Amino acid sequence: MMPPIVTSLLAFIVPGGIIFLAALGFLRPRDLPPWVQGFVHALPFIVLAFGLFFGWFLSSSRLILSLIILVFADCAVILVPPTETDPKSFGQVMFSAAAFLVPLNLLALSLIKVDPPSAWPGALRLALILFQPLLILAIARSDPAGVAHVFQQPLVPIREGAGWTSLSQPALFAFSLALVLISGRYAVDKNPMDGGTVWALLAVFVAFHKHHEGWSAANFFSAAGLILFLTFLQAWHQRSYRDELTGALGKLAYEGAVANLGKKFVLAVVGLDQVKQYGNLHGKSVSDQVLRLVAPRVMAAGGSGKVFRLAGEEFTVLFSQKTAVETLVALEHIRKAVEHMTIYLGRHDRVFERVRSSRPRSGYEELVITASIGFAETGNAGASLDLVTKAAYRALYDVKGAGGNQVKRGSVMLEPRKPSLAETGRIVAYSEFEHS
């Protein structure tokens, strides 16, 4: 099992980072193989068509609006030939405005609540995005020098000729701000769409930065759109099959897993002993943060078991084709992993984990957390999932009643088979026997 930090890093890199690096490698201004050129030329239309369709079908105004922003950015770049250098020319003004507004708009879309495109908030955002280029276009036609002053004004004095990019300082500030804030959101929430937006912003930056060197901006805008589209599908799948709070597998994934379990499996229920108490004392926000911190430890220590969160402060772990003896080590690892966590409650009800050897600041409250685990197996009798689940919960309640922080195996109580009418010894009519 990979460490949580490696898993998180891979989740951030795939697919956004892979697509961005591939774009850097293959979309440079050089002769592409003939069999690739047709696909590259068609890529913007393919990405736009699929992105708009799935964005509407799956009710994602964020994806739709992000693609529209990229289309407007591409149109702004088309207005600026690579040979044009006058900063107050109409094309350069539109270029500077687009380079400043695109990252800020993508940042805004990552911060606001996601609404269906048919809802009035989604329609209002669409109107605001459509209004921006029209407003800049109208002002730039009448007063290009004034618009150039706004979007090209240096924020920090530098020596002439020392600049490393054709982008203005306000545009660089906008890109930096968007990258930092969206990266921070991804680090906290692990939303694939935020991770994809980081890579899409880098692709958009390359499109603007390398445009005057002859690179095709449209290709990198297409790469950005492809990243947003694929990470949207990733986020949609995660919302459907994973618990939004903890990242563990959710109810749909559990239903799919139990449908293919077979007759030999072990089911364990991991209950966090103090979470409900912390929720009552400090509020639901604190208990949710504790669950979010503990979940990766449970998943990392679970070995071959699949970890699900179906409700409350409990995790369900399924071990397919395993016996109770084979899973005992993994369950003990889960218990110890939770017990060894050092969690603190800080200011503003913020819950965080620290290294056990480090000393917390004064005023911080340590939140002790332990896990009670009950588990059961099908056994030779091939007990049903319902009976195994009941046995695991009985063992869990026994552990909690004994003080918690233990692992206990539950005994499956097979229901007695109801005898048929032919086995009762009483005389029955033939028709009754036939239907017994």
Protein Blocks (a to p, Z undefined) as FASTA:
>chain_A
ZZfklmmmmmmmpmklmmmmmmmmmmcccdddfklmmmmmmmmmmmmmmmmmmmmmnopa
klmmmmmmmmmmmmmmmmpcfklmbfkbmklmmmmmmmmmmmmmmmmmmmpccddfkbmk
lmmmmmmmmmmmmmmmmmmmmmmmlmmmmmmgcfbdcdehiacbfbdfklmmmmmmmmmm
mmmmmmmnopaklmmmmmmmmmmmmmmmmmmnopafklmmmmmmmmmmmmmmmmmmmmmm
pcfklopacfklmmmmmmmnojadcddddddfklmmmmmmnojklmmmmmmmmmmmmmmm
nomaccddfbhjbdcdddehiafklmmmmmmmmmmmmmmpccdddehhiacdddfkbccd
ehiacdddddddddddebjnopafklmmmmmmmmmmmmmmnngjiacddddddddddddf
klnopacdfklmmmZZ
